[in-house]
Amino acid sequence: MSRRPSGSTGAPRRNSSPETREIPLAHDIVMPGYSITISPGILESAGIVVHAAARAHRYAIVTDINVAARFGQRLLESFDPLPAQLFTFAGGEEYKTRDSWARLTDDIAEAGFGRDCAIVSLGGGVTTDLAGFVAATYMRGVPVAHVPTSLLAMVDASVGGKAGVDIPAGKNLVGAFHQPCSVIVDPLVLESLPRQELRAGFAEVLKHGVIADAPFFDRMARAIPQLAQPGGEAGHAMLEAVRRGIAIKCDIVRRDEREEGIRAVLNFGHTLGHAIELVSHFAIPHGEAVAIGMVLEARLAERTGVAEQGTRDRIANALAAAGLPTAVPADLSANALIAATRADKKARGGTVRYALPRRVGAMAGEESGWTIPVDDAAVHEVLAGR
Ligand code: GLY
């Protein structure tokens, strides 16, 4: 990460030219073709940063109705005097659909936005994916910038260019790779994030520790129980969760932008996690489903001799201390979950392939494209608690 040379931490001067406004002191992570700007207070200057990355004629801000109420006006003002307009949809995973994509696209077209526009997502992972897909397809592709407002979207969904929607057969089965022109992360927005959503983000932060950095995993496992409490989001540990969480994802995406190899490790916990979301009809939100999926898949790795014994317990203890669930609710049938894993994009030739840890801090499967085929029988055993 490098330091941006400008130095003001104050709010931007309104109605001045966007080119001459100062922006808060920031840490940037440079990716091929775009930067991720991380800075407390940057939301007030987000429009300037987006404009510097994509000099569009107009900016279409896509956000859900809840996030619009919290941050929509502040983001709009950050574009002043540039033309920007909010386009909203109903929030929640159940709205990450082709219908929402169609409605947003129609609204943006009816408002007269042309090929010289850019899309700006403001929100959590659902918004990032949906707005990214609108941008990937609108007029055959216009730039997209992400302004994530959930921890999950900061450390995962806003980075790496995955965009798409869910369909009845499975999550994210229709989509595109569409890299952002800019990602703007203001950790201060997490202060108003509901606790349940903050905890969901900790599942992805801990996942990144499992994948690549055991000391980071341990530091986060110690810090998160306190961070997850009301008022516990400020300070160094939260900034580290955001910065290191993003940096780990960036390191992997830089090596494999289109998931032809190592990027698959980011799906640890997601094969069974997505199945849990689908079978629960999204009653179990993404972060919680991923937490349960991580515990199950770590056990699967132990049972198949891939992971060191004790890996599952170390992960489960950290997730439980964060207030996240670690076991499948009894009303979700094992058969239904296993059937749902077949829709996973990593399934090949009828066999489901999993991204599995070797231990906390290292993933297995380098020799087989970073995924490992697992028989349904082993998954049944793990779902039965063995
Ligand atoms: N969320 C996993 C990935 O971006 O590859």
Residues whose N, C-alpha, C, O or C-beta is under 5 A from the ligand:
A	BS01	LIG	D156 V159 G160 K162 R263 L266
